[in-house]
Amino acid sequence: MQYGPGVLAFAVYMTQYQLLSYQRTAEVLNELGRPWDLIGYPPARRTGGRHPPRGASHRDSPRTRRRAVAYTDETGRRVNGNLYWLHVLSTDRLTAYFPHPKRGAETLDAFGLLAPFAGVLVHDHWSACQRYSCWHAFCNAHHLRELTAIAERSLSQPWATDMIALLCQANALVGEAQAQDLKALPTGDAKRLRTRYDTIFTEAEAEAGDPPRPRRPGTRGRVKQSQACHLIRRLREHRNEVLRFLTDRRVPFDNNQAERDLRRPKLKQKVFGCFRSETGGDAFAIIRSCLSTRRKQSDDLFNSLVLTFQGQPPMPQLE
């Protein structure tokens, strides 16, 4: 049997965007008008599974150029029983997924999109991302979770509660400024928040009772520090990255854009269990990149797939 571009587009749309299983997609096709009853050949169970690579071959992952703000994150997934990683670099208009068996700096270099990026990169203070020469902004939702864990675990860390209140207050003030269509937070408010930020950590190191652990005589290597000590050091050394949302209204408080973009691929793994091969995983990443991008740009996904199978794949707007 050979199916036309409409049937192929529908199968890919259901399996790769709506994340329906191959068997259920075949059942849906079998119930829609049943034009194949005339010839006696219903669609095979794997019809939707055989065509993602073909759909992927007509697409090229959208390349994120020098956008103002981009978001990156990664999540684990299973490929043939092994742990792989799915990385994402996205904006409010573009999405690019990159699957790889590794998670570190080597992977990001192979991704190839971060080196030329010259805007603000929002991420979860991952050291592999900080190697790139663009501007950086850290996800404060992660900071709030870490601070909450420290505050709940130890009553001798009052600085954690103070920092939670400060970050929440700063986020609220920025939201009010944006609601008033101000270009930036008033200078006085920003300066006051930064001063309070520095004061909290000065008091934390002087009084909070969790100083860095000294090296024992005769030992080598780094000294293992507590979670609170690591967090204090990170937030002090990277104050500009933590508070960048105060001075640049384009920068959000958190990294929710990248996390939302990874939510559907995680659901894909929940439905399918794992990918049988790297080829299938790579094809899903390419197709999902294009479908997510076209959805963000308010394009007709089904029509885009039909055009792709007709050999005329539409290109997203990259600027």
N, C-alpha and C positions, 0 to 999 in steps of 0.2 A: 504493500500500500504506500502511496505518496499523499501527503496532506498539503493543503495550500497554506499560504502565509498567515491567513487568519486563524486557522486551527493551531498552527505552530506557535503563533504569538500568544494565543490564549493559554496554551499549555505552559509556556515559559512564564507568562504573567502569574498564573496560579501557583506554580511550584517555586519560583524564584522571588516573587514579590509578596504574594499572599501566603506563601510558605505552606501550602497545602501539600500533603504527601502525594507521591506519584500514583498510588492506587486510588485515592479519593479524587484526584484530578481526572483520571481515566473514567471513573464513575460519573463525574459531572459531565464530561464530554459525551458520555454514552446516553445521558438523559436530555441533552439539549437538542431537541428536534430530531435526533437520530437520522441524519441523512444517509449514514452508512448502512442503515437497515435495508436499503434498496439493493446493496451489493453484498450484504452479509458479512462485513468485516468491521467489527467495532474496534476502536483504538486500543492498542496494546497498553498494558499497565505501565510500561516504561516509556511511553511516547514523550511525556513531559521531561523524562530524565535523559533521553538520548540527545535532545536538542539544545540544552544550555551551552555545551561547547561550541556548537555551530553559531548560536546567537552571540557568544563571546568573541568568536573569530571576526565578527564584523565591527567590533567595538574597540575603542581605545580608551583606557581609563582617563577620566577628566583630569587635566593637569592644573593644579592650583598655582596660579601665578602670584604676582606680588600683591596679594590682597591685603587689606588693612589689618584684619584680625583672622587668624586661623586657629583651629583646635585640633589637638592630637591626643590619642589614647590607644590602648591596646587591650585585648582580652584573649583568654585561652580558648582553644577549640580542639576537638579530636579529629584526627585524620588517620584512618586505617589503624585505629587503636593507639596512636601516639599523640602526645601533646604538641600542638602547633600554636602559632600566635597569629591573630588577625589585627593588624594595625590600621588606624584610620587617620586621615588628615582631611579636615572639612572646614567649610565656612557655612554661612547661611544660604549660599547659592550652589555650592559644589561639594561633592563627596568623593573621596578616593580611598578604597580599601586595598590593603597589601598583605597577603598571607605569607608567612615565613616560618620555618621550623625553629627559628631562634628569636630572642626578644631584645638583644642588646644593641650597642652602637653599630655593629656590623649590619644589622637588619635595617636600621634607619638610613645608613649610607646606601644600601641597596635599593631602598625605597626611591631615592633620588629626588624627592620633592622639597626636602627641608634645607638642603644646602643653598639653593638660589632664593629661598624665601627671605624677604626683607621687611616684613611687617611685624606684628605682635603675635607671638605663639603662646597660646594658653595651654598649659599642661599641668600634670600632677607632680611638679618639682622633681621630675625624673632627670637624673644626671646625664643620661645619654642624649636628651634633648638640649640640655644646657650647653653642649659643645658648639652649637650653631650660633652664628654671629648676629642673628636677628634679636629683636626685643623679646623679653620673656615676661609672662604673667602667670602666677601660680593659682591653682584652684583653691579657693578658701572654704569650699564645702568640705574638702578633705581635712583642712586645718581644724574646722569646727568639730569634726568627728574625733580627731586625735585629742583635741583639747577637752572634749566632753569625757572621753575615756580616762584621761589623767585626773580630771576634777572629780569624777565618781569613784576612782580607785584610791585616791589619797587626799585626805582633808588638809594635809600639810603643803598643798600646792595651790594657794589662793590665787596666784597669778593666772592660772588657767581659766578660772571663772571670770577674772577681770578681762582677759583677752577675748573670751567669748562675747562678753558684753560690748567690748570696743568694736569688734568686727561687725557684730549685728547692728550697732549704732551707725557705723560708717556706711554699711550697706543701705540702711534706711535713709540716711542723709543724701546719698547719691541718688536713690530712687526719687526722693522729693525734688532734687535739683533737675532731674530728667523730666519729671512731671511738669515742672515749670519751664521746660525747654531752655534751661541754662546750658551754656557751652561747657561748663566745668563747675565743680564744687567750689563755693566761695573760698578764697585764699585763706581767710582766717580759720574757717572750719577745718580745712585740710592741714594747716599748720598745727592746730590744736590736737587733732587726731594723731599726727605723727609724734608730737611731743609726748602725748600720753602713751603711745606705743613704746617709745624708747624707755619711758619711766617704768613701765610694767616689767620690762626685762632687766632693767638695772636693779629693781627691787627683788626680782626673782632670783638673780644670781647672788645678791647680797644677803637675802633673808630667807628665801623659800626652802632652804634645807636640802637642795639636790645639786650640789656643786659637781664639777667634773671629777671623776675618780682618778687619783694619781697613779702613776706607774709604779709597780712594785719593784724593788731592787733586783737586778739580775734577770729581768724579763725583757722581751723584745716584742715588736709589733704594736698595733693599735690597742689601746685599752678599751674594753667593752664598757660603754656608757648606758645609762638608763634611757628609756624612751623620752622622759621629760627633758633630760639633758640634751639629747639630739634635737628635739623640737625647739628648745630655746635657742640653740646655736643656729639652726636653720632659719628661724624667723628673724633673728637679729641680723645675720649675714645677708639675708635676701629681703630686707625690708622693702626696697623699691619694687621688687617683683610681687610681693604680697599685696602691697597697697597701690599698685598701678591703676586699679579701677577708680581711685580717687581723682586722678589728674587726667585720665583719658576716658571720656564717656563711651568710647567704642568698646572698651574692655569690660567684660562682665565680671561679676563677683565669683563665678564658678566656671566649671568646665562642662556644663550640662549639654552643650551642643554635641560634643564628641561622644558623651555617654549615651545620648539619645540615638545617635547614629549607630552605635554598637548594639543597641537593644534588640533590633530585629534580627541581626545575624545570630545573636545568642538564642533567640527564639527558634531560629532555623535548626540549631543544634538540638534544642529540646524536642522538636518535632521529629527530626530524622535520626537522632542519636549521634552519628558521626558521618564524615565523608569517607567513601570507600577508597579514594585515591587523591593524590595531589592535583591531578587534572580537574576533577570535579570541584575541589575546593577553590582552585584558581579561577575556574569558569564562574563560579558563584560570586567571587569577589569582583570580577570585572563587570558582570551583568548587574550586580547590586549597586556598584559604583554609578553606573549609568542611570539605572532606574531611580535611585535616590536623588541624583542630580536633577533629573528631569522632573521629578515630583517637586523639588524645591523651587524649580523655575516654572511651576504651574503648567507643565506640558501634559499632553494626552499620552499616558504610558502605553495603552494598547495600540494606538495608532503608530507610536514610535517603534514598537516591536514589529508591527506589520511592515512598515517601511524598511526595517532592518532585514527582515527575511525576503524582502523584494530586492535587496541589494542596494538600498538607498538609505543607509542609517543616518538619522538626523544628528547633528552635532550640537552640544550644549553651548551656551554663551559662557565663555571663559573669562570675560572681563566683568 
